[in-house]
Amino acid sequence: MERNLAVLIDFENIAAGAEREKLGRVNVELIINRLKEKGRILVSRSYADWGRFAKYKQQLLREGVNLFELPSHGMGDKNRADVALVVDCMELAYTKPYVDTFVLVSGDSDFTPLITKLKELNKRVIGCGTRGGTSRLIVEASDEFIYYNSLVKERSGRRRAAAPKKPEQEQEEPRKNDTLTVESAKELLLETLDGLQRDRPQPVHASVLKEAMLRKDPGFNEADLGYRSFAKYIQALQKAGDIRIERDRQAGGYRVDQPGSDDEVVEPPRAGIEFGFDGRTQELYQMLKDDGMEPLNPEARTAVIRAFISNVTQRAARNKRATVQWVAQDVSKQIRSDHPGMTNRQARAVLRGLQQTGLLVHSDGDPVRSSIAPFQLSDDNEDRLGRALELEYLKQLAGHGVDLAGEMDAIGTLLLSEEEGANYLEGMLAVVSDDLEQTRVEE
């Protein structure tokens, strides 16, 4: 179901945070584009003394943000902006019930009671702020928090991966024409696809992808690029190796995924071959598969991890960047000879699980969240990576309400090899239980 968003920006807070953390002039386009991946933005307002921030006005107007003027007066400027934002937020919550998600762009802990009240009204709350200027209270109170630093880092990574551009080009410079070029249209599609899969790591239906692209750029039209339909456009991108598509036999049309190693879609293995489970084990397997973290069997999973470590190590030795997207293609090719029934998607699902462990990190040590972001391995030990992945599977199952202790037989069949016994599984369950209990205490 598509979400309806209201975006409220404490502009002085986010601008000061970006300047303090040397992120350059705050780029509202990065924030708005990320939010458009999550749903329709029905309301967008920004609060500040615009006499002080006049240089940002055109950028905000381009993004469709309404500017609420709060002229400076004495020493109470900060509180005036906060109070105005809170009043408008509560008015929207009570008068526009169709707005189901509120986005507060501020790291100020003063907004924590507002977030709590919105959640009491059954509203989803997304926070956004700079890493150094955001209170831990507001992060933990939100349903989701987006760090502006991460958006800047992702944009820089995409630009380095794309065709070379003039080094002096400003980050917040708008597109110079109204018609998308072939390259900018492809960049829009890939960026949108990655954003959608960040929240739900599964192939995206073509119609959902196009709707999200139009939210980001309403002027997108595949006809301007010489294609009669969106289906023809994504077929051309698959032939070029930029994406993978597959037929959706239930809903019709196509589903779009990150590129694999082949132009043609490889059919998944038939039931009972290579990765077949049954009974309760199959149900648990399906839960993880639906989450985009298909666990495979222990032998195949270990093969993927081993190939993954080898590929990342080789890339580092050649000073080549490693991203989940690129490494997944290489890993799929490498293990196909030993596991001919394994699809590109299955190999990539294991790598997504590894990404969830937090062991794939940026150069500053923060975990990567995007499949196109460059990463380093914080631990390249095969056994420890395998154990971290198994723990991530258990946490995922616990999140679905699975009684881990009561399902030990099915879980053991799903995740463990014949050499690994009940004591090993009990130890993993104890770790997961401790982590979940710690999370509840912190909440």
Secondary structure by P-SEA (a helix, b strand, c coil): cbbbbbbbbaaaaaaaaaaaaccccccaaaaaaaaaaaccccbbbbbccccccccaaaaaaaabbbbbbbcccccaaaaaaaaaaaaaaaaaacccccccbbbbccccccaaaaaaaaaaabbbbbbbbccccccaaaaaaccbbbbaaaaaaaaaaaaaaccccccccccccccccccccaaaaaaaaaaaaaaaaaaccccccaaaaaaaaaaacccccccccccccaaaaaaaaaaaccbbbbbccccccccccccccccbbbbcccccccccccaaaaaaaaaaaaaccccccaaaaaaaaaaaaaaaaaaaaacccccaaaaaaaaaaaaccccccccaaaaaaaaaaaaaacccccccccccccccbbbbbccccaaaaaaaaaaaaaaaaaaaccccccaaaaaaaacccccccaaaaaaaaaaaaaaaaaaaaac
